[in-house]
Amino acid sequence: MSCKVTLDQLKFEMRGYAETFSKKKVDDNKPLKTYLSGGNGTANPQCIFKAFIKYILERGGCVLRPWPGTWPDQSISTLAPWLLFKSS
């Protein structure tokens, strides 16, 4: 099964989840850590965001690969294509 998630769809999902956690409009060019802060342990916004996005990719038939260790420092504009094109 090939990856059926488009770049625009992935960015839309990432933006939506980040906005849910931050309760403010997300700029695709700002680091994700700007919007995904707080919490501790495994139930923090960054871990939950990552799990949601992995689910979107998996549900879309994409191959999951390890995320870059510095992904919270990356923007949606940078991370989305990396995940999508590294997954296909």
C-alpha positions in Angstrom: 0.0 0.0 0.0 1.4 3.4 -0.9 1.3 6.5 1.2 -2.0 8.3 0.5 -1.3 11.4 2.7 -0.5 14.5 0.8 1.7 17.3 2.1 -1.2 19.7 2.4 -3.2 17.1 4.4 -0.3 16.4 6.7 0.3 20.1 7.3 -3.4 20.6 8.0 -3.4 17.8 10.6 -0.2 19.1 12.2 -1.6 22.6 12.4 -4.9 21.4 13.9 -3.3 19.4 16.6 -0.8 22.1 17.5 -3.7 24.6 17.7 -5.6 22.3 19.9 -2.8 22.2 22.4 -1.8 25.9 22.2 -5.3 27.4 21.8 -3.8 29.9 19.4 -3.3 30.2 15.6 -0.2 28.3 14.4 2.4 29.8 12.1 3.8 27.0 9.9 7.2 28.6 10.1 7.6 28.8 13.8 9.2 25.9 15.9 6.6 23.4 17.1 7.9 23.7 20.6 6.3 27.2 20.6 2.9 25.5 20.6 3.6 22.2 22.3 4.9 23.1 25.7 4.0 22.0 29.2 3.1 18.7 30.8 5.5 16.0 31.9 6.0 12.3 31.5 4.6 10.6 28.5 1.3 12.4 28.5 2.7 15.8 27.4 1.7 17.8 24.4 4.8 16.8 22.4 4.3 13.1 22.9 0.6 13.2 22.2 1.1 15.4 19.0 3.8 12.9 17.8 1.5 10.0 18.4 -1.4 11.6 16.5 0.8 12.4 13.5 2.2 8.9 13.4 -1.3 7.6 13.5 -2.3 9.8 10.5 0.7 8.6 8.5 0.1 5.0 9.4 -3.6 5.2 8.6 -2.7 6.7 5.3 -0.5 3.7 4.4 2.8 5.5 4.9 5.9 3.7 6.3 6.8 5.1 9.7 10.5 6.0 10.3 12.1 7.5 13.3 11.5 11.2 13.8 14.5 13.5 14.0 15.6 14.0 17.6 15.2 17.8 17.3 11.7 17.7 15.8 10.2 20.1 18.4 12.7 22.7 17.2 11.5 22.3 13.6 8.5 24.1 12.0 5.5 22.4 10.3 7.0 23.6 7.0 10.2 21.7 7.7 9.0 18.6 9.5 5.9 17.7 7.4 7.8 17.2 4.1 10.6 15.3 5.9 8.1 12.9 7.5 6.1 12.5 4.4 8.8 12.0 1.8 10.9 9.9 4.2 7.8 7.8 4.8 7.0 7.1 1.1 
